[in-house]
């Protein structure tokens, strides 16, 4: 916008947001109108007002049109039969907007981990397939990408006494992996979390001295060895240690604390039956403090958490399941406020098993949660991604890729800076699948 003698220009959008335009050169002002979703498609009006000191100039209307892919529409879909059997376990987005696919495939029947780089439309770039641990049996678990483009890869690989998890850092695309640390015998790693300070957390479960398991975290601060934590849920001081089994399924940093989610299995109160209950475990990383929340029973006797994200208000968004004692799971999406009070909950529908239900979760800059599910939803096989806003129980949009006879699973999600939605998992030919969806 041009405005002579103005100190600045205010732009009021029809969303209610007000943006201050920056002076590009004397008399010329520029700025951006952020648009993150095709739900905003159509004609919009911005009101531009120049000002100087305490005096406002004449307001001018500027009309513009948003024309993004329809929410839930398929922009790009690929099942890589050439790569052979396998599946995508995690996705990340590099600073330039390219997508990184992290998965496992089985050349000659041996498990191998791979990374593949894709453009913003989801298409694989030429010669952009890289092996992780070439020639060594490997299973992909999770991937995190930092703001500089460094990739942290979490895998399981064989050790002298069985499989162990292994964490490595790849400083940039095309460079080799450097070892950060490995797990102890019997530990199960489920997820990675990355903090802006450079700290990385491996989350999962570890065996106790008895026959049970405790929640496990190992923190890797920059240039320091791993710092292991073992966390045991004891509802009160009279309970025996390790009377519950705690399995962390996912984790995320919230400010300077780490939040883990999963399920705690054991006898609750006067109940004489072992049951799973969803838990949230918050760790004060600096103070080395911990606080448990275990969900009470609702309409169903059991619950569990499988994925977690943080929304734009700092609240935890948790995806998982609820079920009765026979555990025919119903997908479940919840929001907890910073005090861990449940403020919203929605059903994701019934599934044949926990492994075929909720798989991954991400928070969109458009202000809604994106959830990946797959497998059999009722009697239907579908690779499914849905978007939910806390203002309503029904999805804002749904993407489904169906196949009449083959199992398909949406296992991983990543969102671009401008709200682009990418999902990966298992395609109909039991090969890795990737889709770019209108968000």
C-alpha positions as CSV (number, residue, x, y, z in Angstrom):
1,X,0.0,0.0,0.0
2,X,1.2,3.5,-0.8
3,X,0.5,6.3,1.8
4,X,2.3,9.6,1.7
5,X,3.4,11.2,5.0
6,X,2.1,8.2,7.0
7,X,4.1,6.7,10.0
8,X,2.3,3.4,9.5
9,X,-0.7,1.4,8.2
10,X,-3.0,-0.8,10.1
11,X,-4.7,-3.7,8.3
12,X,-7.9,-5.0,9.9
13,X,-8.9,-8.4,8.6
14,X,-12.5,-9.9,8.5
15,X,-11.2,-12.5,11.0
16,X,-10.9,-9.7,13.6
17,X,-7.1,-9.7,13.5
18,X,-5.3,-6.4,13.1
19,X,-1.8,-6.3,11.5
20,X,0.7,-3.5,11.4
21,X,2.2,-3.2,8.0
22,X,5.9,-2.5,7.8
23,X,7.4,0.4,5.8
24,X,9.2,-1.1,2.8
25,X,10.4,2.3,1.6
26,X,9.2,5.9,2.2
27,X,5.5,6.0,1.5
28,X,5.2,2.3,0.7
29,X,4.0,-0.3,3.3
30,X,3.8,-4.1,3.0
31,X,2.7,-7.1,5.0
32,X,1.3,-10.6,4.9
33,X,-2.2,-12.0,5.3
34,X,-1.8,-15.4,6.9
35,X,-4.1,-18.1,5.5
36,X,-3.7,-21.7,6.8
37,X,-6.8,-23.6,5.6
38,X,-9.1,-24.0,2.6
39,X,-12.0,-23.5,5.1
40,X,-11.3,-19.8,4.5
41,X,-11.7,-20.0,0.7
42,X,-13.7,-17.3,-0.9
43,X,-13.7,-13.5,-1.1
44,X,-12.4,-11.4,1.9
45,X,-12.0,-7.8,2.7
46,X,-9.1,-6.1,4.5
47,X,-9.5,-2.5,5.8
48,X,-6.3,-0.5,5.5
49,X,-5.9,2.7,7.6
50,X,-2.9,4.9,7.4
51,X,-1.9,6.8,10.6
52,X,0.6,9.5,11.8
53,X,1.1,10.4,15.4
54,X,-2.4,10.1,16.8
55,X,-4.2,11.0,13.6
56,X,-5.8,8.3,11.4
57,X,-6.2,8.7,7.6
58,X,-9.0,7.5,5.3
59,X,-9.9,3.8,5.6
60,X,-9.5,1.9,2.3
61,X,-11.1,-1.5,1.4
62,X,-8.9,-4.1,-0.2
63,X,-10.6,-7.2,-1.6
64,X,-8.8,-10.5,-2.0
65,X,-9.7,-14.1,-2.8
66,X,-8.5,-17.3,-1.0
67,X,-8.3,-20.3,-3.3
68,X,-6.6,-23.2,-1.6
69,X,-7.2,-26.9,-2.2
70,X,-10.5,-28.0,-0.7
71,X,-10.1,-29.2,2.9
72,X,-9.8,-33.0,3.0
73,X,-9.1,-33.3,-0.8
74,X,-6.4,-35.4,-2.2
75,X,-3.7,-33.3,-3.8
76,X,-1.1,-36.1,-4.1
77,X,-1.1,-39.8,-3.3
78,X,1.6,-42.4,-3.7
79,X,2.1,-46.0,-2.7
80,X,5.7,-46.9,-3.5
81,X,5.6,-50.5,-4.8
82,X,9.1,-50.2,-6.1
83,X,10.4,-49.8,-2.5
84,X,8.7,-53.1,-1.6
85,X,6.9,-54.0,1.6
86,X,7.2,-51.5,4.4
87,X,5.5,-48.4,5.9
88,X,6.1,-44.8,6.8
89,X,6.6,-44.4,10.6
90,X,7.1,-40.6,10.8
91,X,7.2,-37.4,8.8
92,X,9.0,-34.1,9.3
93,X,9.2,-30.7,7.5
94,X,12.5,-29.0,6.7
95,X,13.0,-25.2,7.0
96,X,12.6,-24.8,3.3
97,X,9.3,-26.6,3.3
98,X,10.4,-29.9,1.9
99,X,9.0,-33.0,3.6
100,X,11.1,-35.8,5.1
101,X,9.7,-39.3,5.1
102,X,11.1,-41.8,7.6
103,X,10.2,-45.5,7.4
104,X,11.1,-49.2,7.3
105,X,11.2,-51.4,4.3
106,X,12.3,-55.0,3.7
107,X,14.7,-55.6,0.8
108,X,15.4,-59.3,0.5
109,X,13.2,-59.7,3.7
110,X,15.6,-57.8,6.0
111,X,14.3,-54.7,7.8
112,X,16.0,-51.5,6.8
113,X,15.4,-47.8,7.8
114,X,15.3,-45.1,5.1
115,X,14.8,-41.4,4.8
116,X,13.3,-39.8,1.7
117,X,13.0,-36.1,0.8
118,X,9.8,-34.8,-0.9
119,X,8.8,-31.4,-2.2
120,X,6.0,-29.3,-0.8
121,X,3.5,-31.1,-3.1
122,X,4.6,-34.4,-1.6
123,X,6.4,-35.7,-4.7
124,X,9.7,-37.6,-4.1
125,X,12.7,-35.6,-5.2
126,X,15.2,-37.3,-7.6
127,X,18.0,-39.3,-5.9
128,X,16.5,-38.3,-2.5
129,X,16.4,-41.7,-0.9
130,X,18.9,-42.4,1.9
131,X,19.6,-45.4,4.1
132,X,19.9,-45.1,7.8
133,X,22.4,-47.6,9.2
134,X,23.2,-49.1,5.7
135,X,23.4,-52.9,5.8
136,X,22.2,-53.2,9.4
137,X,18.8,-54.5,10.5
138,X,16.8,-51.5,11.6
139,X,13.2,-50.5,12.4
140,X,12.1,-46.8,12.2
141,X,10.3,-45.4,15.3
142,X,10.2,-41.6,15.2
143,X,11.7,-38.5,13.6
144,X,12.1,-34.9,14.7
145,X,13.4,-32.0,12.6
146,X,14.8,-28.8,14.3
147,X,14.6,-25.2,13.1
148,X,18.0,-25.5,11.4
149,X,17.1,-28.7,9.4
150,X,18.9,-31.2,11.6
151,X,17.1,-34.5,11.8
152,X,16.9,-36.7,14.9
153,X,16.1,-40.3,14.1
154,X,15.0,-42.9,16.6
155,X,15.2,-46.6,15.6
156,X,15.5,-50.0,17.1
157,X,18.5,-52.1,16.0
158,X,20.0,-55.4,17.1
159,X,22.5,-55.4,20.0
160,X,24.4,-58.3,21.6
161,X,21.4,-59.1,23.8
162,X,18.5,-58.3,21.6
163,X,16.9,-55.2,20.1
164,X,17.7,-51.8,21.6
165,X,16.6,-48.3,20.7
166,X,19.2,-46.0,19.2
167,X,19.1,-42.2,18.8
168,X,21.2,-40.4,16.2
169,X,21.5,-36.8,14.8
170,X,21.8,-36.0,11.1
171,X,23.0,-32.4,10.9
172,X,21.6,-31.8,7.3
173,X,20.2,-33.7,4.4
174,X,22.8,-35.8,2.7
175,X,25.2,-36.0,5.7
176,X,25.8,-39.0,7.9
177,X,24.3,-39.8,11.3
178,X,26.1,-39.3,14.5
179,X,25.4,-41.4,17.6
180,X,23.6,-39.7,20.5
181,X,22.7,-42.6,22.7
182,X,21.1,-46.0,23.0
183,X,18.7,-47.8,25.3
184,X,19.2,-50.4,28.0
185,X,18.1,-54.0,27.6
186,X,14.4,-54.4,27.7
187,X,13.5,-50.8,27.1
188,X,10.8,-49.9,24.6
189,X,11.1,-46.5,22.9
190,X,7.8,-45.1,21.5
191,X,8.4,-41.4,20.6
192,X,10.7,-38.4,20.3
193,X,10.2,-34.9,21.5
194,X,12.4,-31.9,20.6
195,X,12.8,-28.6,22.5
196,X,13.9,-25.3,21.0
197,X,17.0,-25.3,23.3
198,X,18.2,-28.4,21.4
199,X,17.2,-30.9,24.1
200,X,15.7,-34.2,22.8
201,X,13.7,-36.6,24.8
202,X,13.2,-40.4,24.1
203,X,10.0,-41.6,25.7
204,X,8.7,-45.1,26.3
205,X,8.8,-47.8,29.0
206,X,11.4,-49.8,30.9
207,X,11.3,-53.0,32.8
208,X,11.2,-52.9,36.6
209,X,13.1,-55.2,39.0
210,X,9.9,-57.2,39.2
211,X,7.8,-58.3,36.1
212,X,6.3,-54.9,35.4
213,X,7.3,-51.8,33.5
214,X,7.6,-48.1,34.3
215,X,7.4,-45.0,32.1
216,X,10.8,-44.2,30.8
217,X,12.4,-40.9,29.5
218,X,16.0,-40.3,28.5
219,X,16.9,-36.6,28.0
220,X,19.7,-35.6,25.7
221,X,20.8,-32.0,26.3
222,X,23.2,-30.4,23.8
223,X,26.7,-31.9,24.1
224,X,25.8,-34.0,27.1
225,X,25.2,-37.7,27.6
226,X,21.8,-39.1,28.0
227,X,20.0,-38.5,31.3
228,X,17.7,-41.5,32.1
229,X,14.5,-41.2,34.2
230,X,12.3,-44.0,35.4
231,X,8.8,-43.0,36.6
232,X,6.4,-45.1,38.7
233,X,2.8,-44.2,39.3
234,X,1.8,-44.5,43.0
235,X,-1.7,-43.2,43.7
236,X,-0.9,-42.8,47.4
237,X,1.9,-43.6,49.9
238,X,0.4,-46.9,50.9
239,X,0.6,-48.4,47.5
240,X,3.5,-50.8,46.8
241,X,6.0,-49.5,44.3
242,X,5.5,-50.8,40.8
243,X,2.0,-51.9,41.5
244,X,1.0,-50.3,38.2
245,X,2.5,-50.8,34.8
246,X,3.0,-47.5,33.0
247,X,3.6,-47.3,29.2
248,X,4.3,-44.0,27.6
249,X,3.1,-43.8,24.0
250,X,4.0,-40.2,23.0
251,X,5.5,-37.1,24.5
252,X,5.8,-33.3,23.7
253,X,7.5,-30.3,25.3
254,X,5.2,-27.7,26.7
255,X,7.4,-24.7,27.5
256,X,10.2,-26.0,29.6
257,X,8.3,-29.1,30.8
258,X,7.8,-32.5,29.1
259,X,4.4,-34.1,28.9
260,X,4.1,-37.8,28.4
261,X,0.9,-39.7,27.7
262,X,0.0,-43.4,27.7
263,X,-1.8,-45.8,30.0
264,X,-1.3,-47.0,33.5
265,X,-2.4,-50.6,34.1
266,X,-3.4,-52.0,37.5
267,X,-6.1,-52.1,40.2
268,X,-7.8,-48.8,41.0
269,X,-9.3,-48.1,44.4
270,X,-11.7,-50.9,45.5
271,X,-11.8,-52.4,42.0
272,X,-10.5,-56.0,41.9
273,X,-9.8,-56.0,38.2
274,X,-6.7,-54.8,36.4
275,X,-7.6,-52.0,34.0
276,X,-5.9,-49.5,31.7
277,X,-6.4,-45.8,32.4
278,X,-5.1,-42.8,30.3
279,X,-2.4,-40.9,32.0
280,X,-0.7,-37.5,31.6
281,X,2.7,-37.2,33.2
282,X,4.3,-33.8,33.4
283,X,8.0,-33.5,34.1
284,X,9.7,-30.4,35.2
285,X,13.0,-30.9,33.3
286,X,15.0,-28.3,35.2
287,X,13.5,-29.0,38.7
288,X,13.4,-32.8,38.1
289,X,9.8,-32.8,39.3
290,X,6.9,-35.0,38.2
291,X,3.1,-34.9,38.4
292,X,0.7,-37.6,37.4
293,X,-2.9,-37.3,36.2
294,X,-4.7,-40.6,35.6
295,X,-8.1,-40.3,34.1
296,X,-11.1,-41.5,36.1
297,X,-13.5,-44.0,34.5
298,X,-16.2,-42.4,32.3
299,X,-18.9,-44.1,30.4
300,X,-16.3,-46.9,29.7
301,X,-14.1,-48.7,32.3
302,X,-10.8,-48.3,30.4
303,X,-8.9,-45.7,28.4
304,X,-5.5,-45.0,27.0
305,X,-3.6,-42.3,25.1
306,X,-1.6,-42.9,21.9
307,X,-0.6,-39.4,20.7
308,X,-0.3,-35.9,22.1
309,X,0.2,-32.4,20.7
310,X,0.0,-28.8,22.0
311,X,-2.6,-26.3,20.8
312,X,-2.1,-22.6,20.3
313,X,-3.3,-21.9,23.8
314,X,-0.7,-24.2,25.4
315,X,-3.3,-26.9,26.1
316,X,-2.6,-30.7,25.6
317,X,-4.5,-32.4,22.8
318,X,-4.6,-36.1,23.5
319,X,-5.7,-38.8,21.1
320,X,-6.4,-42.4,22.2
321,X,-9.3,-44.7,23.0
322,X,-11.9,-45.7,25.5
323,X,-13.3,-49.2,26.0
324,X,-15.0,-51.6,28.4
325,X,-13.3,-54.6,29.9
326,X,-13.6,-56.6,26.7
327,X,-11.9,-53.6,25.0
328,X,-13.6,-53.0,21.7
329,X,-12.0,-49.6,21.4
330,X,-13.6,-46.3,20.4
331,X,-11.3,-43.6,19.2
332,X,-11.1,-40.7,21.5
333,X,-9.9,-37.1,21.2
334,X,-9.5,-34.8,24.3
335,X,-8.2,-31.4,25.3
336,X,-6.8,-30.7,28.7
337,X,-6.0,-27.2,30.0
338,X,-2.7,-26.3,31.6
339,X,-4.1,-27.5,35.0
340,X,-4.9,-30.9,33.4
341,X,-8.7,-30.3,33.6
342,X,-10.6,-32.0,30.8
343,X,-12.2,-29.2,28.8
344,X,-13.4,-31.0,25.6
345,X,-13.8,-34.6,24.3
346,X,-15.0,-36.1,21.0
347,X,-15.4,-39.7,19.7
348,X,-13.5,-40.9,16.7
349,X,-15.7,-44.0,16.1
350,X,-15.3,-47.7,16.8
351,X,-12.3,-49.8,15.7
352,X,-11.6,-53.5,15.7
353,X,-8.5,-53.1,17.9
354,X,-6.2,-50.4,19.5
355,X,-3.6,-51.0,16.8
356,X,-6.0,-50.1,14.0
357,X,-7.4,-46.9,15.7
358,X,-5.8,-43.6,16.6
359,X,-2.2,-43.4,15.3
360,X,-0.9,-39.8,15.2
361,X,-1.9,-36.3,16.0
362,X,-0.8,-32.8,15.0
363,X,-2.0,-29.3,15.7
364,X,-2.6,-27.1,12.7
365,X,-1.8,-23.3,12.6
366,X,-5.3,-23.0,11.3
367,X,-6.5,-23.7,14.9
368,X,-7.7,-27.4,14.7
369,X,-6.4,-30.9,15.5
370,X,-5.5,-33.3,12.7
371,X,-5.9,-37.0,13.6
372,X,-4.6,-40.0,11.7
373,X,-6.4,-43.3,11.9
374,X,-6.7,-46.4,9.7
375,X,-7.4,-50.0,9.4
376,X,-10.9,-51.2,9.9
377,X,-13.4,-48.5,11.0
378,X,-16.5,-50.6,11.6
379,X,-16.3,-53.0,8.6
380,X,-14.6,-50.5,6.2
381,X,-10.8,-50.4,5.4
382,X,-9.6,-46.8,5.0
383,X,-6.5,-44.7,5.4
384,X,-8.2,-41.9,7.3
385,X,-7.2,-38.3,8.3
386,X,-9.7,-36.0,10.0
387,X,-9.6,-32.4,11.4
388,X,-11.4,-31.4,14.6
389,X,-12.1,-28.0,16.2
390,X,-13.0,-27.8,19.9
391,X,-16.1,-25.8,18.9
392,X,-17.9,-28.9,17.7
393,X,-17.9,-32.7,18.0
394,X,-18.0,-33.5,14.3
395,X,-14.9,-33.3,12.0
396,X,-14.3,-30.1,10.0
397,X,-13.1,-32.3,7.1
398,X,-12.3,-35.9,6.4
399,X,-9.9,-37.6,4.0
400,X,-10.4,-41.3,3.3
401,X,-8.5,-43.5,0.9
402,X,-10.3,-46.8,0.7
403,X,-9.5,-50.2,-0.7
404,X,-12.1,-53.0,-0.8
405,X,-9.8,-55.9,0.2
406,X,-6.5,-54.5,1.6
407,X,-5.6,-53.1,5.0
408,X,-4.5,-49.5,4.9
409,X,-3.2,-47.4,7.8
410,X,-2.5,-43.7,8.3
411,X,0.4,-43.8,10.8
412,X,2.2,-40.5,10.7
413,X,1.4,-36.8,10.2
414,X,3.3,-33.6,9.6
415,X,2.0,-30.1,9.0
416,X,3.8,-27.4,7.0
417,X,4.4,-23.9,8.2
418,X,1.3,-22.7,6.2
419,X,-1.0,-25.5,7.3
420,X,-0.2,-28.1,4.6
421,X,-1.2,-31.6,5.7
422,X,1.0,-34.6,5.0
423,X,0.3,-38.1,6.1
424,X,2.1,-41.4,5.7
425,X,1.6,-45.0,6.5
426,X,0.8,-48.3,4.9
427,X,-0.8,-48.5,1.4
428,X,-2.9,-51.2,-0.1
429,X,0.0,-53.2,-1.5
430,X,1.7,-53.3,2.0
431,X,4.1,-50.7,0.7
432,X,4.9,-47.2,2.1
433,X,2.2,-44.6,1.4
434,X,2.3,-40.8,1.4
435,X,-0.5,-38.3,0.8
436,X,-0.7,-34.5,0.6
437,X,-4.1,-33.3,1.7
438,X,-5.9,-30.0,1.4
439,X,-6.0,-28.6,5.0
